[in-house]
Amino acid sequence: MIGRLNHVAIAVPDLAKGIATYAGALGAEVSPPLAQPEHGVTVVFVMLPNTKIELLEPLGEGSPIAKFLERSPEGGIHHVCYEVDDILAARDKLKAEGARILGDGNPRIGAHGKPVLFLHPKDFLGTLVELEQA
């Protein structure tokens, strides 16, 4: 069911500093910032030969990233994203096996314009997992 690693997401308190670190110090290609109000974040993607790094900055006071940064003010790894061929089939299989889907259980459109779901970290070795339809 699980496909390739799509990205690793890192929460940052200052997106401009994160961009400077990856584009400047590491010489990576970084996408323009993209506000995602429905998810409460502004994102950029750091393009790597085999995957991406997603930098997440809070957007608005209700942002889940703001809550994450309250616990980890310097930022840190927020989630990993894996691709799946059929997000609804993956959701149904995971639910049947007892995994908890966050939110209302229905996919939402993510930063890549594709359906995504998040899985409860307590069901996945303490890691928040995002599934994205390939």
N, C-alpha and C positions, 0 to 999 in steps of 0.2 A: 504494500500500500504506500509506504513512505517513499518519496522520490528524492531528488537531489536537494542539497542545502541551498536555499534561495538567498538567505542573508542572516547575519547576526546583528541584532539591534542593540545599540548602546545609548542609554539615556545620558544627556548632557545638560548642564545648567546653562551653557552659553554656546549656541550653535556656531556663532562666528569663530569662537576659539577652537571648537571641534573641527571646523572646516580648515582653519589655519594649520592645525596639527597634521591633518591628513594630506591636504593639498601642498602645504609648505614643507614641513619637516619630512614627511614621508613621500612627497612627490606623486601623490595619487590623483587620479581624475575624480572630481566630485561634481555631482549634479547640482543644478540650481535648487534653492530651497522651495519646498512645496507645502503650503499650509493644508492641513487636513482637519478642518473644524469638527467634522463628525467623529473624529477619533481623539480630538483635543491635543494634537501635536503639529509641529512643523518638522518636516523630514528632509534630509539629503541622503543620497546614496553615494558611497565610495565604491567606485568600480574596481574590481580586482579580476585577474585572469580567470579565476575559477568560481567566484561568488561575489557577493556585495557585503558591505558593512552599511547599516542604516543608522544614522545619527538622529536621535529624537530629542526635540526640545519642547517643553510644555507650551501649549497654546490655550490660554484661558485658565481661569481659576479652578475649574472642575477637571482639569487634565489628570489622567491616571499617571502621567509621567511626573507631574508635580508631586504627587503622593510618594512616588518612588524616590524622588530626589530629597524629600523630607527625611527619609531613612538613610539615604546615601547621597549627601550633598555634593560630593565630587563627581557623581555619576557612576556608571558601571553597566555591565551587561544586563539588558532588560529581558530579551527573549531571543529564541532561535526560530527561524522560519523554514519549514520544509514544504516542498511541492508535493501535491497529490493530483492524480489524474481526474478524480471525481470527488469533489469536496462533500457532496451530499452522501455518497456511499461511504466515504471515510468517516463522516460524522456519525452515520447510523451504526457502522461497525464499532466505533469507539464507544458510543453510548451503550450498545448491547454488551460490551465488555466492562461496563461500569465507569468509564471515564466521564468526567464532568466537562461540559462545554460551557464556556463563560458567556455571559449575556443571555439573550433569549434562545440561543441555540441555532439561530439562523445566520447564514453567512452575510457579511457586509462587504462592501467594496473597499479594498485597501489602496495603498499608495500607488500600486502598479495598475490600478483599474481592474483588478481581478477579485473574485470572491475570496474572503478570508474568514477563518474562525480561530479563536484562541482556546487552548485547553488548560485546565487548572493545573498549576505547578505541583500541587501535592500529589497528583496522579502521575507525574513525569519527573521523578527524582529531584524535585525542588526547582524545576526549570519551567518557566512559562513558555509554551510552545504555540506558535502560530502555524496554521496550515493555509496554504495558498493554492488555489486551483491552477494547475499548469496550463 
